[in-house]
Structures are given as C-alpha cells and as structure tokens.
C-alpha cells in the first residue's frame, strides 16, 4: 500500500453562535488589515500588510460562505 493514500478530511462542527462570532471576528480582522495597508509606507512592511490583508479576506469569505451554507441547510 502506498504511503501517499487519500488524505482524510477533518470537519469541525461549530454551533451557530460560534460560527457567527467567528464571522464577526474575521470581519474585524479584515477591516484592521485594510487599515494597516492604508497606513503602511511603501518601503516599510507594505508587502507584509498586503499578505495579511489577503489572508484575512480569504478567511472572512470562507467563514461567511460557511455561515450562509449553514443558514440554508437549517431552513431546508
């Protein structure tokens, strides 16, 4: 058998309140990252600020889509 078999997926079960709190925290982190990009100097850490902005935006979008999916699942 190959060592490189299929990877197992780990699913984290988050209750609705926890997911809402995670979405709100991710939104605040994203807004903070946007502010950091605005105040960063071109020669001093702008690359890191842009990376952080992209990271927080992806996390926020992922959690938002998870919350929407959970909302639609509960209504069905």
Kinemage of the C-alpha trace (Angstrom):
@kinemage 1
@onewidth
@group {chain A} dominant
@subgroup {mainchain}
@vectorlist {calphas} color= white
{ca unk a 1} P 0.000 0.000 0.000
{ca unk a 2} L 1.220 3.451 -0.833
{ca unk a 3} L 2.146 5.921 1.865
{ca unk a 4} L 0.549 8.632 -0.214
{ca unk a 5} L -3.039 7.441 0.117
{ca unk a 6} L -6.047 9.661 0.299
{ca unk a 7} L -5.991 12.391 2.869
{ca unk a 8} L -8.688 12.358 5.473
{ca unk a 9} L -10.806 15.456 5.834
{ca unk a 10} L -11.283 16.883 9.269
{ca unk a 11} L -14.583 18.642 9.761
{ca unk a 12} L -15.076 20.975 12.666
{ca unk a 13} L -18.585 21.215 13.991
{ca unk a 14} L -19.277 24.766 15.110
{ca unk a 15} L -22.601 25.750 16.597
{ca unk a 16} L -24.486 28.664 15.056
{ca unk a 17} L -23.453 31.124 17.756
{ca unk a 18} L -19.807 30.152 17.459
{ca unk a 19} L -19.895 30.479 13.687
{ca unk a 20} L -21.498 33.914 13.900
{ca unk a 21} L -18.850 35.022 16.383
{ca unk a 22} L -16.093 33.664 14.124
{ca unk a 23} L -17.533 35.552 11.127
{ca unk a 24} L -17.705 38.788 13.107
{ca unk a 25} L -14.132 38.367 14.378
{ca unk a 26} L -12.898 37.602 10.862
{ca unk a 27} L -14.645 40.732 9.562
{ca unk a 28} L -12.958 42.850 12.221
{ca unk a 29} L -9.576 41.294 11.398
{ca unk a 30} L -10.131 42.032 7.703
{ca unk a 31} L -11.039 45.667 8.430
{ca unk a 32} L -7.946 46.004 10.605
{ca unk a 33} L -5.783 44.585 7.811
{ca unk a 34} L -7.293 47.087 5.346
{ca unk a 35} L -6.384 49.880 7.744
{ca unk a 36} L -2.811 48.558 8.054
{ca unk a 37} L -2.420 48.641 4.270
{ca unk a 38} L -3.668 52.226 4.168
{ca unk a 39} L -1.194 53.448 6.776
{ca unk a 40} L 1.813 51.355 5.655
{ca unk a 41} L 4.762 53.018 3.984
{ca unk a 42} L 5.780 51.654 0.547
{ca unk a 43} L 9.285 50.805 1.739
{ca unk a 44} L 8.453 49.565 5.219
{ca unk a 45} L 6.293 46.482 5.555
{ca unk a 46} L 3.744 47.068 2.832
{ca unk a 47} L 4.310 43.573 1.434
{ca unk a 48} L 3.556 42.017 4.815
{ca unk a 49} L 0.450 44.175 5.208
{ca unk a 50} L -0.834 43.138 1.775
{ca unk a 51} L -0.202 39.468 2.574
{ca unk a 52} L -2.076 39.844 5.866
{ca unk a 53} L -4.929 41.587 4.039
{ca unk a 54} L -5.248 38.734 1.530
{ca unk a 55} L -5.095 36.152 4.296
{ca unk a 56} L -7.784 37.782 6.411
{ca unk a 57} L -10.011 38.430 3.393
{ca unk a 58} L -9.903 34.768 2.359
{ca unk a 59} L -10.662 33.650 5.912
{ca unk a 60} L -13.586 36.057 6.167
{ca unk a 61} L -15.021 34.980 2.806
{ca unk a 62} L -14.674 31.308 3.742
{ca unk a 63} L -16.411 31.734 7.090
{ca unk a 64} L -19.127 33.860 5.512
{ca unk a 65} L -19.840 31.168 2.919
{ca unk a 66} L -19.902 28.541 5.679
{ca unk a 67} L -22.426 30.612 7.627
{ca unk a 68} L -24.614 31.061 4.534
{ca unk a 69} L -24.456 27.344 3.792
{ca unk a 70} L -25.394 26.525 7.388
{ca unk a 71} L -28.286 29.003 7.261
{ca unk a 72} L -29.643 27.438 4.059
{ca unk a 73} L -29.205 23.946 5.500
{ca unk a 74} L -31.234 24.828 8.598
{ca unk a 75} L -34.041 26.348 6.506
{ca unk a 76} L -34.384 23.252 4.326
